[in-house]
Amino acid sequence: MDFRDRIARRVARELQDNTLVNLGIGLPTLVARCVPPGLRVYFQSENGIIGFGARPPEGMEDIHLTDAGGAFVSALPGAAAFDSAMSFALIRGGHLDMTVLGGLQVDRHGRLANWMIPGQLIPGMGGAMDLVGGARRVIVAMTHTQKGTPKIVPDLTLPATSLRPATLIVTEMAVIEPGPDGLILRERAPGVSIDAVRRATAADLLVAGDIPEMEF
């Protein structure tokens, strides 16, 4: 199991039955193939679909079935397609139970930056700002560092996606929950010490008692 699968599997443990969940571009889309058996989760993409599943087998792709990043997805029985206006009405209207987004940085308050990379041409933030503002729960699924540089920082150096804090941060090293007093270390990856998580995190972490290992 590589680090991306670890993150996706741990995020999938946050899914709840009969809920509407948005999966962002990139790593978050892997969550669609990790849904626990028997759980009814309706995945939504801001390009206008509810009820998509994991990427289909090679050769079975449909050019009309893609997620917001253009990657192929499957359509589950009962899936529905609609225009962008309806899709964003669902998001902005508070109808999403959860969104899973990638991240470039998260600060000590849990605020996310995930749409601008310095020196690169980015077409725009897409639905990220609306998703962070509209979903009931916001889970950031990202690597803990980028080429050794911590992505969980005291203060954002990239433009904030929203001032609203994330609900949970899941990386290959830890599960961290933003709270009113700071970032709380909830879980650590198997074989990863608390000190190792702290060394890879630029922001202060609140640690109380024994920290259990992540389950996948």
C-alpha positions as CSV (number, residue, x, y, z in Angstrom):
1,M,0.0,0.0,0.0
2,D,1.6,3.3,-1.1
3,F,1.2,6.6,0.8
4,R,-1.7,7.8,-1.5
5,D,-3.7,4.6,-0.8
6,R,-3.0,5.0,2.9
7,I,-4.4,8.5,2.9
8,A,-7.5,7.5,0.8
9,R,-8.2,4.5,3.0
10,R,-8.0,6.5,6.2
11,V,-10.3,9.2,4.7
12,A,-12.8,6.5,3.7
13,R,-13.2,5.6,7.4
14,E,-14.8,9.1,7.8
15,L,-17.6,8.3,5.3
16,Q,-21.0,7.8,6.7
17,D,-24.0,6.0,5.3
18,N,-26.5,7.7,3.0
19,T,-24.4,10.9,2.6
20,L,-23.6,13.3,-0.2
21,V,-19.8,13.7,-0.5
22,N,-17.7,15.8,-2.9
23,L,-14.2,14.5,-3.9
24,G,-11.7,17.1,-5.1
25,I,-9.2,16.7,-7.9
26,G,-6.2,14.4,-7.5
27,L,-5.6,12.3,-4.4
28,P,-9.2,12.7,-3.0
29,T,-10.6,10.9,-6.0
30,L,-9.0,7.7,-4.7
31,V,-11.5,7.6,-1.9
32,A,-14.1,6.4,-4.3
33,R,-12.5,3.0,-4.5
34,C,-12.1,2.6,-0.8
35,V,-15.8,2.8,0.3
36,P,-16.4,0.2,3.0
37,P,-18.8,-2.6,1.9
38,G,-22.5,-1.9,2.4
39,L,-22.0,1.8,2.8
40,R,-24.2,4.0,0.6
41,V,-22.3,7.1,-0.3
42,Y,-23.2,9.4,-3.1
43,F,-20.2,11.1,-4.6
44,Q,-20.7,14.5,-6.2
45,S,-18.4,16.4,-8.6
46,E,-18.8,20.1,-9.3
47,N,-18.8,19.5,-13.0
48,G,-22.3,18.1,-12.6
49,I,-22.7,14.5,-11.5
50,I,-24.0,12.6,-8.4
51,G,-23.4,8.9,-8.0
52,F,-20.0,8.3,-9.6
53,G,-17.7,5.5,-8.7
54,A,-14.1,4.5,-9.1
55,R,-12.2,4.7,-12.4
56,P,-13.5,2.0,-14.8
57,P,-11.2,-0.8,-16.1
58,E,-8.9,0.2,-19.0
59,G,-10.9,0.2,-22.3
60,M,-14.3,0.8,-20.5
61,E,-13.9,4.6,-20.1
62,D,-16.8,6.8,-21.3
63,I,-15.6,10.3,-22.5
64,H,-18.9,11.7,-21.0
65,L,-18.1,10.5,-17.5
66,T,-15.3,12.4,-15.8
67,D,-14.7,14.1,-12.5
68,A,-13.9,17.8,-12.0
69,G,-10.2,17.1,-13.0
70,G,-11.1,15.4,-16.2
71,A,-10.3,11.9,-15.0
72,F,-12.6,9.0,-16.0
73,V,-15.1,7.8,-13.5
74,S,-17.8,5.1,-13.5
75,A,-21.5,5.8,-13.0
76,L,-23.3,3.8,-10.4
77,P,-27.0,2.7,-10.7
78,G,-29.2,5.8,-10.1
79,A,-26.5,8.3,-11.0
80,A,-27.7,11.7,-12.1
81,A,-26.1,14.4,-14.3
82,F,-26.9,18.1,-14.4
83,D,-25.5,21.5,-15.3
84,S,-22.9,23.5,-13.4
85,A,-25.5,25.9,-12.0
86,M,-27.4,23.1,-10.3
87,S,-24.1,21.6,-9.0
88,F,-23.0,24.8,-7.4
89,A,-26.5,25.4,-6.0
90,L,-26.1,22.1,-4.1
91,I,-22.6,23.2,-2.8
92,R,-23.5,26.7,-1.9
93,G,-26.8,25.7,-0.5
94,G,-25.3,23.6,2.2
95,H,-26.4,20.3,0.9
96,L,-23.0,18.5,0.9
97,D,-22.4,16.4,4.0
98,M,-18.6,16.3,3.4
99,T,-15.9,17.4,0.9
100,V,-12.5,15.9,0.6
101,L,-9.9,18.3,-0.9
102,G,-6.2,18.2,-1.6
103,G,-3.9,20.8,0.1
104,L,-0.8,22.8,-0.6
105,Q,-0.7,24.2,3.0
106,V,-2.7,24.2,6.2
107,D,-2.0,26.6,8.9
108,R,-2.2,26.4,12.7
109,H,-5.9,27.5,12.6
110,G,-6.8,24.8,10.1
111,R,-7.1,27.2,7.2
112,L,-6.4,25.7,3.8
113,A,-4.5,26.9,0.8
114,N,-4.9,24.6,-2.2
115,W,-5.3,26.5,-5.5
116,M,-2.2,28.5,-6.3
117,I,1.4,27.4,-6.9
118,P,3.9,30.3,-7.2
119,G,5.5,30.5,-10.6
120,Q,2.9,28.2,-12.3
121,L,0.0,29.2,-14.4
122,I,-3.2,28.1,-12.7
123,P,-6.6,28.5,-14.4
124,G,-8.4,29.3,-11.2
125,M,-9.5,27.8,-7.9
126,G,-12.4,25.9,-9.4
127,G,-15.0,25.0,-6.7
128,A,-12.6,24.9,-3.8
129,M,-13.7,28.2,-2.1
130,D,-17.4,27.2,-2.5
131,L,-16.7,23.7,-1.2
132,V,-14.9,24.8,2.0
133,G,-17.6,27.3,2.7
134,G,-20.6,25.1,1.9
135,A,-19.9,21.5,3.0
136,R,-20.7,20.5,6.6
137,R,-17.4,18.7,7.0
138,V,-14.1,19.6,5.2
139,I,-11.4,17.0,5.1
140,V,-7.9,17.8,3.7
141,A,-6.2,14.8,2.2
142,M,-2.6,15.6,1.4
143,T,1.0,14.5,1.9
144,H,2.6,15.8,5.1
145,T,5.6,17.4,3.3
146,Q,6.5,18.5,-0.1
147,K,10.1,17.5,-1.0
148,G,10.9,17.6,2.8
149,T,9.3,21.0,3.4
150,P,6.4,20.9,5.9
151,K,2.9,21.6,4.5
152,I,1.4,22.2,7.9
153,V,2.7,25.6,8.8
154,P,2.2,28.3,11.5
155,D,0.8,30.8,8.9
156,L,-0.1,30.4,5.2
157,T,2.4,31.7,2.7
158,L,0.0,30.9,-0.2
159,P,-3.4,32.5,-0.7
160,A,-6.1,31.1,1.6
161,T,-8.9,29.1,-0.1
162,S,-11.2,30.1,2.7
163,L,-11.0,31.5,6.2
164,R,-13.2,28.7,7.5
165,P,-11.0,26.0,9.1
166,A,-10.9,22.4,7.9
167,T,-12.6,19.7,10.0
168,L,-9.8,17.2,9.7
169,I,-6.4,16.8,8.1
170,V,-5.3,13.3,6.9
171,T,-1.7,12.7,5.7
172,E,0.4,9.6,5.3
173,M,1.9,10.3,8.7
174,A,-1.0,11.5,10.9
175,V,-4.6,12.5,11.5
176,I,-4.8,16.0,12.9
177,E,-7.9,17.9,14.0
178,P,-7.9,21.7,14.0
179,G,-9.5,23.1,17.3
180,P,-9.9,26.4,18.9
181,D,-6.6,26.1,20.7
182,G,-4.6,24.8,17.8
183,L,-3.9,21.6,15.9
184,I,-4.6,18.4,17.8
185,L,-2.7,15.2,17.0
186,R,-5.3,12.4,16.9
187,E,-3.6,9.5,15.2
188,R,-0.2,8.6,13.9
189,A,0.7,6.2,11.1
190,P,1.9,2.7,12.1
191,G,5.6,2.8,13.0
192,V,5.7,6.6,13.0
193,S,6.6,8.2,16.3
194,I,5.1,11.4,17.7
195,D,8.5,13.0,17.5
196,A,8.7,12.1,13.8
197,V,5.3,13.8,13.2
198,R,6.4,16.9,15.1
199,R,9.7,17.1,13.1
200,A,7.7,17.0,9.8
201,T,5.2,19.7,11.0
202,A,6.2,23.3,11.1
203,A,3.2,24.3,13.2
204,D,2.9,23.4,16.9
205,L,0.9,20.2,17.7
206,L,-1.2,19.6,20.8
207,V,-0.5,16.1,22.1
208,A,-2.4,14.6,25.1
209,G,-2.1,11.1,26.3
210,D,-1.4,8.0,24.1
211,I,-1.8,8.7,20.4
212,P,-3.3,5.6,18.7
213,E,-2.1,4.3,15.3
214,M,-4.1,5.0,12.2
215,E,-6.3,2.2,10.9
216,F,-6.8,1.6,7.2
